[in-house]
């Protein structure tokens, strides 16, 4: 009887022991499996997907000749046209137009300004005719005097009430599923991911954490100046109508230098506004990745490149390949465009 | 014999099982023990230490009324006089003087500039007489035309060859051991820690990761402008002699807004240059922590406050307590000042 007891105990503890070992091993195994197979599900098999996987493997495998220490694994992503859509016009422009229309009754002085007039009557040609400078002026002037909290509330309110004109989706669901998977894939390999966008830094910060898991302090963008001043008995950050920084073209490497302070290992963009960012990243010695998202899918998204007013991609396509940049063909390389909508 | 075998197996597997349990439990236990008891070793028991521990416990314990979600746990630290020393003069000024002396033979035009002249002959009174503006001018003009890599190499070289005039330590070992422990304590409770310094952002970024474990993209500081341009056949970030941002006084909340984009929960400083940063942080509703390091230790460090040219602390001491800010008395609250030197 005594022996029987001990045998039972032996079997029991063996089971528990084996189970506890299994448990430990399983955790590690499943982690490994996820890292190797479960990422990038919306990317079709092919040269593009393989080149991304190979790059990450080579830069994150210890003893690899191309190994990069965790602390230096920096990946920078453009936003408009790279992480989310940008057609038929930049989404922040849609926000600014809606804001100006809503606020116009309180600002009779706006009616004398041609840029504001174009916004109020929805004259897109007139707006685009003013070029980048006109758009920046619109955003700058319309938001002057707002506190950081007021601006955040205005953007949040707009996101929850507005829908994209073609898809009917909320704008923060016009994000690209394959890019969400790429962000996750990189983070799982200890890359820090940053947004480096021509768009407004404060506009992006309102929703980027929820949409992409990218916190405000990993967002670089264009900005107007701000002051710290008393307002209604409280000290506030208040936006002022003075340009601070344009984070586009050669501004992107400068923005990276100012905000990140480390040279990236991976740069991802979609337009010639990203050329300098990819150039800055990939000219460095050592293995580097430049990735260009080419909008080729007129059925599921939009097809545009060298002739487009928005997101023009010309130099990237002609010079990119000779620089070793990988061009992602959306129609061919992606089996899904958008994530499942929360509305559905 | 068979029974004996099984008994042995029983005992063996029990041992292994117990050991494996122990191993798992120990890891968790020791983690918990470290979190609760082993941090802040260089802080003497007392009201200051208790108030820090209580604050962190209340803001990081789920179901606490003061619980703050991980993503919002932002702590900002001044650098000069808070994380490292600043006497007998700002360490970056020591760097700039050494740099100007070394480079002067290549810049005959400097001899006509009184600020450069004061630096070259080591006339500290003349230098300080120019005030903050003079010092910024010195740093700006002396570094114009340098690439980001050249600047980093110059700072690294200076750090490895220079010693503090009073202690003989390398400057990057003039950091405060109790503050290193505070940074660790906060990080272990999922606070993200940032430097928000009046000092130069690029100067700080060279050594802050090694000294404090704070990566370049968590450093906010003063800066001059930079361009992205061709230099010797390579595209480079080049510093230009134009002021970009002064991250001091009311500039600190603006710097936090621009770089971090979230309001801090904890702000730590030591001078009136940090007043606005602590004000901005602690005026928010909800539990917030403002901490002021008061240099009271003339034996182990330096004793100075309201009359000091460098690190003047006057308003903080008079207004701080009524705002609920905690004043750290270095002589009383810290049992150690500096970490063990790597030289020793």
HADDOCK unambig.tbl for C-alpha pairs under 7 A between the chains (distance, minus, plus):
assign (segid A and resid 3 and name CA) (segid B and resid 3 and name CA) 6.89 0.50 0.50
assign (segid A and resid 6 and name CA) (segid B and resid 7 and name CA) 6.43 0.50 0.50
assign (segid A and resid 6 and name CA) (segid B and resid 10 and name CA) 6.94 0.50 0.50
assign (segid A and resid 7 and name CA) (segid B and resid 6 and name CA) 6.40 0.50 0.50
assign (segid A and resid 7 and name CA) (segid B and resid 7 and name CA) 6.76 0.50 0.50
assign (segid A and resid 7 and name CA) (segid B and resid 10 and name CA) 6.96 0.50 0.50
assign (segid A and resid 9 and name CA) (segid B and resid 10 and name CA) 6.67 0.50 0.50
assign (segid A and resid 10 and name CA) (segid B and resid 9 and name CA) 6.67 0.50 0.50
assign (segid A and resid 10 and name CA) (segid B and resid 10 and name CA) 3.90 0.50 0.50
assign (segid A and resid 13 and name CA) (segid B and resid 13 and name CA) 6.32 0.50 0.50
assign (segid A and resid 13 and name CA) (segid B and resid 14 and name CA) 5.82 0.50 0.50
assign (segid A and resid 13 and name CA) (segid B and resid 17 and name CA) 6.74 0.50 0.50
assign (segid A and resid 14 and name CA) (segid B and resid 13 and name CA) 5.83 0.50 0.50
assign (segid A and resid 17 and name CA) (segid B and resid 13 and name CA) 6.99 0.50 0.50
assign (segid A and resid 17 and name CA) (segid B and resid 17 and name CA) 4.99 0.50 0.50
assign (segid A and resid 216 and name CA) (segid B and resid 260 and name CA) 6.22 0.50 0.50
assign (segid A and resid 216 and name CA) (segid B and resid 261 and name CA) 5.31 0.50 0.50
assign (segid A and resid 216 and name CA) (segid B and resid 262 and name CA) 6.79 0.50 0.50
assign (segid A and resid 217 and name CA) (segid B and resid 259 and name CA) 6.04 0.50 0.50
assign (segid A and resid 217 and name CA) (segid B and resid 260 and name CA) 4.25 0.50 0.50
assign (segid A and resid 217 and name CA) (segid B and resid 261 and name CA) 5.91 0.50 0.50
assign (segid A and resid 226 and name CA) (segid B and resid 254 and name CA) 6.58 0.50 0.50
assign (segid A and resid 227 and name CA) (segid B and resid 254 and name CA) 6.33 0.50 0.50
assign (segid A and resid 228 and name CA) (segid B and resid 250 and name CA) 5.94 0.50 0.50
assign (segid A and resid 228 and name CA) (segid B and resid 253 and name CA) 6.64 0.50 0.50
assign (segid A and resid 228 and name CA) (segid B and resid 254 and name CA) 6.28 0.50 0.50
assign (segid A and resid 235 and name CA) (segid B and resid 280 and name CA) 6.90 0.50 0.50
assign (segid A and resid 237 and name CA) (segid B and resid 254 and name CA) 6.80 0.50 0.50
assign (segid A and resid 250 and name CA) (segid B and resid 228 and name CA) 5.95 0.50 0.50
assign (segid A and resid 253 and name CA) (segid B and resid 228 and name CA) 6.64 0.50 0.50
assign (segid A and resid 254 and name CA) (segid B and resid 226 and name CA) 6.57 0.50 0.50
assign (segid A and resid 254 and name CA) (segid B and resid 227 and name CA) 6.31 0.50 0.50
assign (segid A and resid 254 and name CA) (segid B and resid 228 and name CA) 6.28 0.50 0.50
assign (segid A and resid 254 and name CA) (segid B and resid 237 and name CA) 6.79 0.50 0.50
assign (segid A and resid 259 and name CA) (segid B and resid 217 and name CA) 6.04 0.50 0.50
assign (segid A and resid 259 and name CA) (segid B and resid 259 and name CA) 6.67 0.50 0.50
assign (segid A and resid 260 and name CA) (segid B and resid 216 and name CA) 6.20 0.50 0.50
assign (segid A and resid 260 and name CA) (segid B and resid 217 and name CA) 4.25 0.50 0.50
assign (segid A and resid 261 and name CA) (segid B and resid 216 and name CA) 5.29 0.50 0.50
assign (segid A and resid 261 and name CA) (segid B and resid 217 and name CA) 5.91 0.50 0.50
assign (segid A and resid 262 and name CA) (segid B and resid 216 and name CA) 6.78 0.50 0.50
assign (segid A and resid 280 and name CA) (segid B and resid 235 and name CA) 6.89 0.50 0.50
